[in-house]
Amino acid sequence: MSVAAFEERSNLVLALDRVLYVNGQATDEILALTGQLGSALGLRTRLVPRWGELRLYAEDNDAKLVLQSAADPAGVDMDRVASAMGIAEKLGAGQLSPEAAVQLVASVAQTPPVPTWLFALAAAAGAVALAVLFGVQHFRAAALIFVSAGAGAIVRRALGRRSSNVYIQPFCAALLAGIVGALAVRYELSSSLRLVAVCPCMVLVPGPHVLNAALDLIEDRIHLGAARLIHSGLVIVAISVGLLLGLALLGVSLPVDPAGRSVPLWQDVIAAGVAVASYSVFFSTPARMMAWPLAVGMAAHALRWGALALIGFAPATGAFVACLMVGLVLAPVARHRHMPFAAIGFASVVSMIPGVFLFRMASGLLQLGSSQTTLELMSATFADGVTAAGVILAMSFGLIAPKLVFDRFSEKAGPET
């Protein structure tokens, strides 16, 4: 192989890896693809992913090469991932030349996200669906949630075109939600649940990054997993600060209790389906792929509802049972259809993310710094924090354990053809 061809093919592998990495594909899938694609192109390749950088080590019989590319894994775009995986599959099968693949990969990397109007509509519908799950009872409150979340999505897109800071967007959207929520309290349009303020913020929680962080940590990629976890934590902090600041500007606080009201099964399942569809739009899921997370997410919510209402499970246990079912179904589907498992898995269980508990815990911690500290406040704040941590751990383990088992069996059986 000539030196020029060697460098061109090495750059092609790195370009494909980068598209997958920055758009939410699991690290395991990227590493496996790197080796398989390198073999198909006559190379021996090894990828070292870190936050902010990808480094590819490539060699053939005559030369060695080390390539680097700046890459922050802070996005989720399932359309780009599916397209990139399709290109890799055709390259491996000899159905596409490396020269043609280079242009296709560049085109996929520039694929635009969903239009702003659709993104805003999905955010608004998703926030209302979450409000229904938490027991919103009045149409006016639901309408305010719809407007607040939709406006927040427009603000996020506008800021995204002007700033590369990934924390400004959720902060400003949450600040807007806090102000609208405070106005709703002032004019008696919101109950003590403060759903008008909380629900638009819940759609901002970076669930796929939490799941990818857990996958990396379990696979002993400590630096990358910790970086993903810190990034997710900083986004949640930005959301919490924006929400609480928006409320405080009008002298309103976020009560630590209660978290929500119970709803009937049919209402729970339908609202969960709307939330799943909304997040699928956020993640630019191709229409042909939406059926899986939608159907599995609705079934998972029905299972969780039964576990909580009929059996009396705790929130963390109910979330674990539901997420275990999602993992068992979607782990093989994600691999076969080249979908990012973290994205479709999170979209399926998005309504179980304990964002409300995280925000109430943050509010409780803020109130603990005042002179009105009471034993009840301390207890409620601690309980919210424990519940949030328990649910997140249960969801992560329930989703990830089936994937790890499936991946091990797939490795023993050999790569898919």
Secondary structure, 3 states (H helix, E strand, C coil): CCHHHHHHHHHHHHHHHHHHHHCCCCHHHHHHHHHHHHHHCCCEEEEEEECEEEEEEEECCCCEEEEEEEECCCCCCHHHHHHHHHHHHHHHCCCCCHHHHHHHHHHHHCCCCCCHHHHHHHHHHHHHHHHHHCCCCCHHHHHHHHHHHHHHHHHHHHHHCCCCCCCHHHHHHHHHHHHHHHHHHHCCCCCCCCHHHHHHHHCCCCHHHHHHHHHHHHCCCHHHHHHHHHHHHHHHHHHHHHHHHHHHCCCCCCCCCCCCCCCCHHHHHHHHHHHHHHHHHHCCCCHHHCHHHHHHHHHHHHHHHHHHHHHCCCHHHHHHHHHHHHHHHHHHHHHHCCCCHHHHHHHHHHHHCCHHHHHHHHHHHHHHCCCCCCHHHHHHHHHHHHHHHHHHHHHHHHHHHHHHHHHHHHHHHCCCC
